[in-house]
Amino acid sequence: MTTTMLFRNHAISRKNRSLLWHFKKSSFSNKNTSSTKDEPISMDGRHQQVEEMRQRMQQQQQQSSLSNKDDDDKNQGSAWDSLWEDGLTPWDLGMPTKALISEIRSKKKSFIQTAFVPGCGSGYDLISLARYMDEYDHHYLEGSGRRCVIGLEISPKSIERATSVILEESFSNINGPSKTPICLYHGDAFACPSTWELMYDSTSTTDSKNEMNESSLSSSWNGKLSKDIKFDFIFDYLFFCAIPPDLRPTWGYQMSHLLQQEDGHLLTLMFPYSTTRNNNNNKTLRGPPYPVSLQDYQDALHPHGLELLLDPPGGIYESEDTFPVRRGQEMVGWWSHQKKG
């Protein structure tokens, strides 16, 4: 039995401390220990790692062009796995994205019930979202619906890392585990959600008010998501820039399909940002991370009915809480479905 499966249906509790210790010491732990919470390291500050990462991913893309769909998914997962295994994770700052919650507080008018983070990495932002949603616990207790935070990764090693981070935070937080369920899924972000496999559920054996059953996520809660699941909040940071540019139209379709029509919001942190439009068919673009522009997002989202919120005028801006090492390279954009009528 793998360590991931060991935690798959294991509820967070104090008695799991010994399991967490074993989990943290295992071979899949993130070997990138050069950064600290006080001194995050940007991708641009680690050119050698970025170059090696790009070489590996380009090799994977060449293999994918010669493989079928199932083999392609496995190759992608293996490629990202190797980066996590070797500590080649220059995108991972080892801390939550501060701009995430500050942006929600300033722009999101209604409380969040279902949140989705594709390419969730180490899981720090899943924790931030769950803690934020805990603040509105009284809304859920009054019968307005159950809530959850879902993270998705194609890399099993990344899921194992995120599980470790989530468990450690739940043990160390003075308030204990979050009341909002956090679930980690393994799968292809562009595939039907019903094909995603549940790998970790933070509240698998907690009381009924936290269960994700017929009224929320699936026809019967066995970890399988409904093919028609909708989220009222989606957060994309470093996922859009990680996929090959020719997949951006597919990304736009999937974001539109997963986002609720009414009061659904997609928050994008655009990095590494360029004011120059990038040709999606330009094979000379090097990545990941691939450079992104506002036009790139608009080209992907507008055909599927998602529009940029023009507040402030112009729509995009730099957050005051952008990581200092990424200032000048990162912009905020909020998107929602076009209003009918």
Solvent accessible surface area in square Angstrom, and as a share of the most:
residue,aa,sasa,rsa
1,M,196,0.87
2,T,81,0.47
3,T,27,0.16
4,T,10,0.06
5,M,77,0.34
6,L,57,0.29
7,F,2,0.01
8,R,55,0.20
9,N,99,0.51
10,H,52,0.23
11,A,19,0.15
12,I,20,0.10
13,S,37,0.24
14,R,125,0.46
15,K,166,0.70
16,N,3,0.01
17,R,127,0.46
18,S,82,0.53
19,L,49,0.24
20,L,15,0.08
21,W,158,0.55
22,H,104,0.46
23,F,0,0.00
24,K,72,0.31
25,K,135,0.57
26,S,21,0.14
27,S,85,0.55
28,F,13,0.05
29,S,39,0.25
30,N,20,0.10
31,K,114,0.49
32,N,21,0.11
33,T,113,0.66
34,S,80,0.52
35,S,22,0.14
36,T,74,0.43
37,K,144,0.61
38,D,131,0.68
39,E,124,0.55
40,P,23,0.14
41,I,49,0.25
42,S,10,0.06
43,M,7,0.03
44,D,65,0.34
45,G,56,0.54
46,R,25,0.09
47,H,128,0.57
48,Q,154,0.69
49,Q,48,0.21
50,V,13,0.07
51,E,64,0.29
52,E,69,0.31
53,M,3,0.01
54,R,38,0.14
55,Q,99,0.44
56,R,60,0.22
57,M,9,0.04
58,Q,60,0.27
59,Q,108,0.48
60,Q,13,0.06
61,Q,56,0.25
62,Q,123,0.55
63,Q,104,0.46
64,S,21,0.14
65,S,89,0.58
66,L,162,0.80
67,S,39,0.25
68,N,96,0.49
69,K,120,0.51
70,D,98,0.51
71,D,59,0.31
72,D,29,0.15
73,D,37,0.19
74,K,140,0.59
75,N,40,0.21
76,Q,52,0.23
77,G,6,0.06
78,S,68,0.44
79,A,13,0.10
80,W,41,0.14
81,D,26,0.14
82,S,38,0.24
83,L,0,0.00
84,W,7,0.02
85,E,46,0.21
86,D,71,0.37
87,G,4,0.04
88,L,11,0.05
89,T,0,0.00
90,P,0,0.00
91,W,38,0.13
92,D,16,0.08
93,L,9,0.04
94,G,19,0.19
95,M,34,0.15
96,P,60,0.38
97,T,8,0.05
98,K,134,0.57
99,A,1,0.01
100,L,0,0.00
101,I,31,0.15
102,S,39,0.25
103,E,11,0.05
104,I,0,0.00
105,R,131,0.48
106,S,65,0.42
107,K,48,0.20
108,K,13,0.06
109,K,180,0.76
110,S,50,0.32
111,F,49,0.21
112,I,1,0.00
113,Q,48,0.21
114,T,14,0.08
115,A,0,0.00
116,F,1,0.00
117,V,8,0.05
118,P,1,0.01
119,G,28,0.27
120,C,14,0.08
121,G,9,0.08
122,S,7,0.04
123,G,1,0.01
124,Y,35,0.13
125,D,21,0.11
126,L,0,0.00
127,I,15,0.08
128,S,19,0.12
129,L,0,0.00
130,A,0,0.00
131,R,48,0.17
132,Y,8,0.03
133,M,1,0.00
134,D,27,0.14
135,E,92,0.41
136,Y,60,0.23
137,D,18,0.09
138,H,95,0.43
139,H,52,0.23
140,Y,18,0.07
141,L,104,0.52
142,E,135,0.60
143,G,66,0.63
144,S,55,0.35
145,G,30,0.29
146,R,74,0.27
147,R,6,0.02
148,C,2,0.01
149,V,0,0.00
150,I,0,0.00
151,G,0,0.00
152,L,2,0.01
153,E,20,0.09
154,I,31,0.15
155,S,0,0.00
156,P,49,0.31
157,K,52,0.22
158,S,0,0.00
159,I,1,0.01
160,E,18,0.08
161,R,50,0.18
162,A,0,0.00
163,T,4,0.02
164,S,9,0.06
165,V,11,0.06
166,I,4,0.02
167,L,1,0.01
168,E,74,0.33
169,E,39,0.18
170,S,4,0.02
171,F,16,0.07
172,S,88,0.57
173,N,38,0.20
174,I,169,0.86
175,N,122,0.62
176,G,9,0.08
177,P,58,0.37
178,S,15,0.10
179,K,104,0.44
180,T,0,0.00
181,P,1,0.01
182,I,4,0.02
183,C,0,0.00
184,L,0,0.00
185,Y,1,0.00
186,H,53,0.24
187,G,13,0.12
188,D,26,0.13
189,A,10,0.08
190,F,48,0.20
191,A,30,0.23
192,C,53,0.32
193,P,2,0.01
194,S,24,0.15
195,T,91,0.53
196,W,6,0.02
197,E,73,0.33
198,L,10,0.05
199,M,22,0.10
200,Y,0,0.00
201,D,3,0.02
202,S,6,0.04
203,T,9,0.05
204,S,35,0.23
205,T,100,0.58
206,T,51,0.30
207,D,84,0.44
208,S,74,0.47
209,K,76,0.32
210,N,12,0.06
211,E,68,0.31
212,M,3,0.02
213,N,47,0.24
214,E,136,0.61
215,S,85,0.55
216,S,42,0.27
217,L,5,0.02
218,S,8,0.05
219,S,95,0.61
220,S,69,0.44
221,W,66,0.23
222,N,110,0.57
223,G,5,0.05
224,K,111,0.47
225,L,3,0.01
226,S,41,0.26
227,K,119,0.51
228,D,79,0.41
229,I,10,0.05
230,K,79,0.33
231,F,0,0.00
232,D,13,0.07
233,F,0,0.00
234,I,0,0.00
235,F,1,0.00
236,D,1,0.00
237,Y,21,0.08
238,L,31,0.15
239,F,28,0.11
240,F,1,0.00
241,C,4,0.02
242,A,21,0.16
243,I,15,0.07
244,P,37,0.23
245,P,11,0.07
246,D,79,0.41
247,L,55,0.27
248,R,0,0.00
249,P,67,0.42
250,T,55,0.32
251,W,0,0.00
252,G,0,0.00
253,Y,114,0.43
254,Q,8,0.04
255,M,1,0.00
256,S,16,0.10
257,H,59,0.27
258,L,0,0.00
259,L,2,0.01
260,Q,59,0.26
261,Q,108,0.48
262,E,126,0.57
263,D,84,0.44
264,G,1,0.01
265,H,35,0.16
266,L,0,0.00
267,L,0,0.00
268,T,0,0.00
269,L,1,0.01
270,M,0,0.00
271,F,3,0.01
272,P,28,0.17
273,Y,44,0.17
274,S,30,0.20
275,T,127,0.74
276,T,91,0.53
277,R,150,0.55
278,N,17,0.09
279,N,89,0.46
280,N,33,0.17
281,N,111,0.57
282,N,55,0.28
283,K,164,0.69
284,T,108,0.63
285,L,36,0.18
286,R,103,0.37
287,G,1,0.01
288,P,4,0.02
289,P,11,0.07
290,Y,9,0.03
291,P,36,0.23
292,V,0,0.00
293,S,3,0.02
294,L,36,0.18
295,Q,67,0.30
296,D,1,0.00
297,Y,2,0.01
298,Q,37,0.17
299,D,47,0.24
300,A,2,0.01
301,L,0,0.00
302,H,78,0.35
303,P,96,0.61
304,H,60,0.27
305,G,20,0.19
306,L,0,0.00
307,E,77,0.35
308,L,17,0.09
309,L,58,0.29
310,L,126,0.63
311,D,88,0.45
312,P,51,0.32
313,P,127,0.80
314,G,53,0.51
315,G,1,0.01
316,I,32,0.16
317,Y,41,0.16
318,E,66,0.30
319,S,4,0.03
320,E,158,0.71
321,D,37,0.19
322,T,4,0.02
323,F,17,0.07
324,P,102,0.64
325,V,58,0.33
326,R,1,0.01
327,R,108,0.40
328,G,68,0.66
329,Q,42,0.19
330,E,2,0.01
331,M,42,0.19
332,V,1,0.00
333,G,0,0.00
334,W,6,0.02
335,W,0,0.00
336,S,12,0.08
337,H,10,0.04
338,Q,86,0.38
339,K,145,0.61
340,K,185,0.79
341,G,129,1.24
